[in-house]
Amino acid sequence: MKKVFVVVALLLLSTAPALAAGDPEGYPITSKFRVSFGGYVKLDYAYDSIKLDIPLLPGPPGGGIPAAGSPATKKTESIFTARQSRFWFKISGPPIVGAKTTALIEADFYGGGGPSNEQPSLRLRQAFGTVDWADTQLLFGQAYDLFAPAIASTIDFRSGQTTGTPNNPRVPQVRVSHDVHLGESNSLKLVLGVQNPVQDFAPSATSGYSSMVNVAGQAFFTSKALGVAPGYYGMAMKPLTLGLFGLVGNEKIINNPQVNIWGYGQYLFLPVLKSADGKGRAMTLSFEEQAYVAAGVDVSGATAAALVGPANDRKAAKGYGLFGQFIFYPDQNLGVTAGYGRRNALDYDTYSFNGAFEKHNELYYANVAYDLNAAIRFAAEFEHARTLYGAIPAGATGDTGQVNSYRLAAFYFF
């Protein structure tokens, strides 16, 4: 037995140099299908002019900014974290009934975990499979919500979620997309899906006991007539895109009528200065905007509350969102972004039972990013966030909260 142990140990030691040296034959990514791997490492630093009490996720909180005179406004905070780092696997599988099949699974480290940066936990971001024909795609799994597709290109991980771009929920869904070609340069993309209700966290707070799976859809016109320009993070080149999106669902509340959940809006991406060759970013400028109206879509951040009204007559809280941003690349490696987002309550009188409710939450931001090479990027950002309340919150002396945030970030894309 001792001799067997020695032989095994020697065999392991003999393979160690090759593995330590990164031998591509050592631990390849293998599967019965073709697999690719990627992601990025990100280090965040943020300084906030008031204390937001979010030690792991720098930037304005999910709700409103603490109002003037509250204890949080008498402190500041300075934060480091690397939890936004992430990785993904993409799989290309065998064809079926004349279609390609692919899958993607993506995770980051912003799961529950503990308060220390040494206690992260994995969080499932996306996990879906697709079946792709020439003009039609079937997607099933967890992917981005179909409602409100714009993403604010901020260094702040929240990407303006509570200020006009409620893009962050990734929800289980099944959807079908179909492209209708309108000549060589133009097309119409139609998407219809059923997805996990974004109001599914409401029951514990509102005595809800049932919710219908949401039906959501998009209709987008795209045209290459104006060329392409960089979109989110300057990573993908996009053509002119204009369209509509919407969502409907409902929720039953104990001792209340059924509550209808809905939302609709429009989206635009405009290449103002197009790429010279369709690939390079030098001297490109893009403009992106979005506007929506919604009711009861609070989990995603589209509305500031789920319900309004007295206990026996609850209704979906209504609100709207506005967003716009410019992305400019004076040369291939230097990108400058500036934008504004706002989430606003509708029908203030209906919020009277919600205490010091949020009238509006807005965000101004500007950032600059520079790519040293294909892997390393450095970025800096300034944000000003402001919340106006319908009454003075408890412990505060005013009805307005404001914060200035200064952020530095380092990326390594792989």
N, C-alpha and C positions, 0 to 999 in steps of 0.2 A: 504493500500500500504506500509505503514511504517513497519507494522508487517511482511509482506512478505519479505521486505528487510532484516530485522533483522534475520529471519529464514535462509535465503540464506547465510548471512554472517557467522552465527554460523556453518552451514554445511561446508562451505569452511574452516573455522578455524579448524574444527574437523579433516579434512583430511590433513592439513598442516604438522603435525609432521611426518606422515608416508612418505609423499613425500619428505620432507627435509632429512629424514634418508636414503633415497635411497631405499625405499620399492620396491622390484622387481615387485610387483603387481600394483605399482602406474602408471608408464608410460612405459609399455613394448613396444618394437618395434613390431608393428603389421601390418599385411597385409593379404590379402586373400591367400597369398602364404608364404612359409618359407623365412625369411629374416635374414641375418647376417650383422654385422656392425663392421667396423674397421678403422684403419688409424694410424696416429701418430702426436704428437706435436714435433716440432723441433725448437730449438733456435740456430741461427747462429751468430758467431762473426768472422769478417775478418779484417785483417790489410793488406793494399796494399801499396807497396813501391812507387807507383805513383797514381795520382788521376784518377780513371776510370769513375767518374761521373755517377755511377749507385747506388744510395743510397739504393735501395730496394733489389737488387740482387747481393750479393758480388761475386767477381771473375772476370776473364777476360771477356771483352765485347763481343757482338755478332760479331763484326768485328775485325779489327786489333788492336794491342796495340799502343797507342800514340807514335809517333817517337821521338827520342832524340832531345832535345832542344825545344820541344813544351811546352806550358804553363802547361799542365797536368803533365809533368815530374818533375816540380819544387814543387809539392805538394805530400802529402801522404793522406790516408784516413783510417778511422777506423769505422766499421759498426756493428750494431746489427739489427737483424730482426727475426721475427717468422713467416713470411708469407708462408714459404714452408710447414707449417703444413697442413694436409689434412685429409679427411675422405672418406669412400666409403660404399656403400650398395651392397650386393650380394643377389640375389633373385633366389630361386629354385622354378620353376613353374610346372604345370601339364605336363605330357608326351603327345606327339603327334606323330602319325604314327610310333610308336615304338621307338621314340627318347626322350631323356631328354631335358628339356628347362631350360635355366638359363639367368640371366641378371646381369649387373654390371653398376653402375653409381658412378663416382669418381670426386671430386672437391678439389681444393686448394684455396689459398687466394692471388694468383698472377695475378688477373684480373687487369683491368686498374686502378681503385681506384685513390687515391691521393698520394702525395709525403710523407705523414706521415704514420708511421706504425699503426696509429689509424684510417686510412682510407683505409682498404683493401677492395677488392671486390672478390666475388667468381669467379673462372675460371673453366669452364668445361674441365676436362681432358679426361675422357673416359665415354662413355654411349653406351652400346651395348647389344644386345640379341643374344643368341646362341641356335641352335638346334643340339643336339649331338646324332649321332648313334654310333655304336660300333667302326667304323673306319673313320667316316666322320663327319665333322662339318660345319654348315652354320653359319656365323657371319654377323650381319648387325648392323650398328650404327657407333659410333666414337671410333676408337681404334688406336694403334700405326701404323705408316706407315710401309708398308712391306719392304721398301728399307732400307738397312744397319741396321740390327737388334742389333748390339753390343752396349752396354751401358758402358761407362767408369765408374767404381765404385768409383767416387769421392765424397767428402763431398760437394764440390762446386755443386750447383744445376744444372749448365749447363751440367754436365756430359760429358765434352769434345765435345759439339755439333759442334763447328766450327773447330775442330782439329781431324778429322778422324772418329768421331762417331756421324753422323747427325741423331740421334735417336728420337729427341724430338717432331717432329710434330705428333699430334694425329689428324687423318683426317677421315671424313665421308667415309664409304666404305661398300662394300659387298664382302665377300670372302668365298671361299670353300676350306677346308683342307681335305686331305685324307691320311691315313696311310697305307702303304704297308708293311706287316710283312715279314721279311726275316729270319725266324727262331726264336728261343726263345729270343735271345739277340739283334737282329738287326732289324731295320725298316727304311723305307724311307718315309719322310713326304713331300707331294706335296701341295703347296698353290697357288691359283690363285684368283686375286681380281681386282675389279675396284674401284677407290678411287678418292676423290677430288684432283684436281691438286695441287701439292705443289708449282707450279709457279703462283697460283691464286692471289698473291699480286702484281705481276709485272705490270699490266696494267697502274696504275696511273703514274708510272715512265717511262714507255717505249711505251706509246700510244698503248698498246695491246687492243684488243676488243673481243677476243674469245680464249678459250682454251679447248682442248679435255680432257675428263675424262681420267686420267692415268690408264693404265693396269700394274699391278705389280704382281710379283710372286716369289716364293721360292721353292727350292728343297734341302732338308736336310737329310743326312744319320745320324742316331744315333745308338750307340752301347753301351750296358752295359758290354761288355767284359772287359773294363778297370775300371769298377766301377764308382762311382760318387764322385764329389767334389763340394764345395760351389761356387756359381756364384755371381751375383750382390748383393752387400751389405751382402754377406754370408747368405742370407735368403733362397735360394732354392738350392737343390742339383741337379747337372746336369751330364748327361753322356757325353761320347764322341759325339760331334756334328760337322759335316763337310758338307758344302754345298754352293750353289750359290743363288744369288738373283738378281733381275733386275726390271727395270721400263721404260716405254715408254709413251710419250704423245706428244702434239704439241701445239703451240700457234700462232695465226695470229696477225701480227703487221701491223699497218697502214703504207702504202707506202713501205712495205717490203715483201720479200718472207716469206712463212710460216716457223716458227722456230721449229725445232724438239727438244724435251726434252727427255733425256734418261740417263740411268745409269745401270751399272752392277758391280758385285763384288763377293767376296768369303768370307766365315766365318768359323772359327774353334774355338771350345771349347775342351780343352784337360785336363782330370783329370791326372795330373802328379803323385800325391800321393793320392790314393783313400781313402775314408772313410772306417774305419774298419768294420762298421756294416751297411753302407748305410744311416745312419742318423746323426751320430756324426761328428763334424768338426775337432776334435783334430788330429794334424799332417796330415792335408790335404793340398795339393797344386794344384792349377789350373792355366792353361795358356789359354788366350783368345786372338784372333787376328782377324783383318778384313782388307781388302783392296778393293778399288773400283775405278772406273773411271766414271765420270758423266759429263753431259752438261746441263747447265741451271737450275740445281736443287739448287737454291740459298736460297729459303725460309727455307728449312730444315737445311741449313748450309753445304750441301755437296759440293757446289762450292761457291767461294767468290763473284761472280757476276752473274747476270742473263744473260746479253747480252754483246757482244763485237762488234767492227767494227763501220764504219761510219753510220750516221743517216739513210741513205737510203739502207743500206746493213747490217742490224744487224743479228748476229748469236749467237747461244747459247754459253756462256762462258764455256770452258772446264777445268776440273781439276781432281785431284785424291786425295784419302785419304788413310792413313795408320794408324793402331792402334794396340797396344799390351799391355797386362797387366798380372801380376801375383797376385794371391790372396793366402796368406799363413796363416793357423791357427795353431800356435804351441800348443794351447790347445782349448778347446771348446769355451771359451769366448773371447779370444784375436785374433784379425784379423789384418793382415798387407797387404797392397795393394801398388803396385808400377806399373806405366805405362807410356806410351808415345803415343802421337797422333800428326798427321800432316796433314794439308790440303794444297795442292800445286796447283798452276795454271799450265795449259798446254798451249803450244804455246804462249809464252810471247809476240811475235810480234803482235798477234791479239788483245792484250790488250792496244795497244798504244793510242787508243782513250779514254781510261778510266782514264787518268791522272796517279796519283801516285797509281797504282793498287797494290794489295797484291800479292806478289810472293808466299810466304808461311806463314802459321800461325801454330805454334807448341806449344805443352804443355808437360811438364814433371811434374809428380805428385807422391807423396807418402803420405799415411795416415795410421793411426793406430786407431783401434776402440776396445773398451772393453765393454762387456755386464755385468752389475751388476746383472741383472736377466732377465727374459723374457720380461720385459717392458722397462727398462732403459739402454741406451747406451750413452757412452761418446766417442768422436772422435776428433782427431787433424790431420791437413793436411798441407803440404807445396806444393805449385805449382810454377813453373817457366814457364811463357809464353813469347813467342818471335814472332815478326812479321817482315818480310823483305819485303820492298816495292820496286816497280820497278823504283821509282824516289823519290826524297825528298819531302815529303808532305808540303803543305803550312804552314808556321809558325814554321817549324822544321829545325834543322841543320844537321840531318842525315837521313839515309834511313831505320833505324832499331829501333823498339820499344821493350822494355822489361819490365816485371813486376815480382816481387816476392810477392806471397800472402801467408799469414799465417792464418789458419782458425781453430776455435774451434767450436764444435757443441754438443748439448745435445738433445737426443731423448727420447720420451716416446711412445712406441708402444702399441696400444690397439686394 
